[in-house]
């Protein structure tokens, strides 16, 4: 759903920019808004994956580390491991919950700088691609956003590992006789 939503917004903005009479200025304005939409969708995706994996992100710095780490991809996980002084195949659960907030602030400072340059540059290129005329912008916007979504999904898989087989905190009630999980008798 995340991939579809991100690709759809990119294609829609590119298609609107191709409409006669809309113009480049309006297309750029729409594309700028779409950048914020992409960021919001990506943050929601990263935090949703964390929730599915049972990673509690009640503190702002922990949320920021997870979102930046997933959205920035592979290089971010190396930065997190380097600054944290810990390594592991799935850094999200092991590192984010175990690191003190003061250390997370250091990680987020480095990731924040990388985010502005790396993610901002990619989004700037997509914005310019969206306003290419004759419907080509729709293909560029949709395809580029799909590519960005795919990279984010891969980064989330590297950060969290395979999806759990059950919801965190859930239990199997099939072996308990006479107990209805919905509380009905």
Buried (B, 14 or more C-beta within 10 A) or exposed (E): EBBEBBBBBBBBBBBBBBEEEBEEEBBBBBBBEBBEBBBEBBBEBBBEBBEBBBBEBEEEBBBBBBBBBBBBBEEBBEBBBEBBEEEEEBBBBBBBEEBEEEBBEEBBEBBEEBBEEBBEEBBEEBBEBBBBEEBBBBBBBBBBBBBBBBBBBEBBBBBBBEEEEEEEEEEEEEEEEEEEEEEEE
